[in-house]
Amino acid sequence: MSQAFDLILRGGTLVLPWGVEVSDVGVRSGRIAAIGDLRTATAAETIDCAGLHVLPGLIDSHVHLREPGDPTVETIETGTKAAVLGGLTAVFDMPNTNPSITTREKLDWKREFVAGRAWCDIGFYVGAAKSNIAELAALEAEPNVCGVKVFAGSSTGDLLVEDDASLEAVMRSGRRRISYHSEDEYRLQSRKPAYTTGMPHRMHAEWRDVECAFLGTRRLMALARKTGRPAHILHVSTAEELGYLRDYRDVATVEVLLNHLTQTDEAYDRLGGYAVMNPPIRDARHMAAAWAAVADGTVDSIGSDHAPHSRASKEKPWPECGAGLTGVQTLVPLMLDHVSAGRLSLSRLADLMSAGPARVFGVVGKGRLAAGYDADFTVVDMKKARTIEESWIASPCGWTPFAGHRCQGWPVMTILRGRPAMREDAVLGTPAGAPVRFAP
């Protein structure tokens, strides 16, 4: 008697935890039910994936969807639509919105708000502030929360926990891994008067220099060891930090951004304010170190740090221009281009953008192609070459720092819990994203 499924992906090259092989995948009730030769099986829907690679659903664990905030820049609906167009099945949204997500009431609002609006699955960070330290242990245990986010250095928004006493108090409130924006606020502020309006945009990397990031990370690692609280250091941007963090694997995991793997400081002269982000884009030495850290396993996850601003904000003189770049829609195409260039394998990409986030944050039911896991798939065509165009960008701000970049390899289908959400640039059906589940 033949097996029956809701969906079969036939003949794709599957990127499995144990290797890459051509096979079929059967889906039932939103989960992977079988992997193997399913030629005799039947299904309500069958998709021919011959010549295509099927990856576990890719996750961007670092996005700023800006809601609540300014809907002319980004919303949960437009940002998650951009995500599925770019091949992502889940995103984790940062808390520095307006207002910030720092209380149970604001978290409840956001969880309810995404229903019927999110095109992909979504997890939520809660923000640490000096005013909510006593509540953080309860907030991080709330359903659908990927963890606490701490801004140890100032960036967009009003969240900041900069002193050692407050940082230690945060670490002693709760037990789950904390995610950090690691720049030293005292060094930032002491150096700020030397940089005045109208200076070249490349001064951004001089002001927020290597020592600013490295000092912040050294302070956090000392406190992490002291308290035993695990840390996830976001957007590590310097060779010095990457070398240092190899000795702290007992308490630290590491994220590197697509931007720091793709752009160097020449971008300031070419893009002006559209190259300004925190921490900054740096020179080629740091990019080389980031790729070496990807190759040797120091890096646990890769994200976009999608942080849109209006064109008007980005076109102000430095340092008044907004700091943050769009990236959720272009992350997968650009990483596939790096695969095509031989900088990493598809298996390593799946580890960094699916299994890696699942490990770091304790995601339930996602992160690998395996029976029983959610039927989330990112289907890519490595033979397809395409140029990134701003007309393709779904975010209302309407721009990307990667316009004109030609990618070899492109996401052609995004499947969310067994339901195609995007196919060949067409977003299908209605928003069906759900809150991501995390281990308690």
Buried (B, 14 or more C-beta within 10 A) or exposed (E): EEBEBBBBBBBBBBBBBEEBEEBBBBBBEBBBBBBEEBEEBEBEEBBEBEEBBBBBBBBBBBBBBBBBBBEEBBBBBBBBBBBBBBBBBBBBBBBBBEBBBBBBEBBEEBBEBBEEBBBBBBBBBBBBBBEBBEBBBEBBEBEBBBBBBBBBBBBBBEBBBBBEEBBBBBBBBBEBBBBBBBBBBBBBEEBEEEBEEEBEBBBBBBBBBBBBBBBBBBBBBBBBBEBEBBBBBBBBBBBBBBBBBBEBEEBBBBBBBBBBBBBBBEBBEEBBBBBBBBBBBBEEEBBEBBBBBBEEEBBBBBBBBBBBBBEEBBEBBBBEBBBBBBBBBBBBBBBBBBBBEEBBEBBBBBBBBBBBBBBBBBBEBBBBBEEEBBBBBBBBBBEBEBEBEEEBBBBBBBBBBBBEBEBBBBBBBBBBBBBBBBBEEEBBEEBBBBBBBBEE
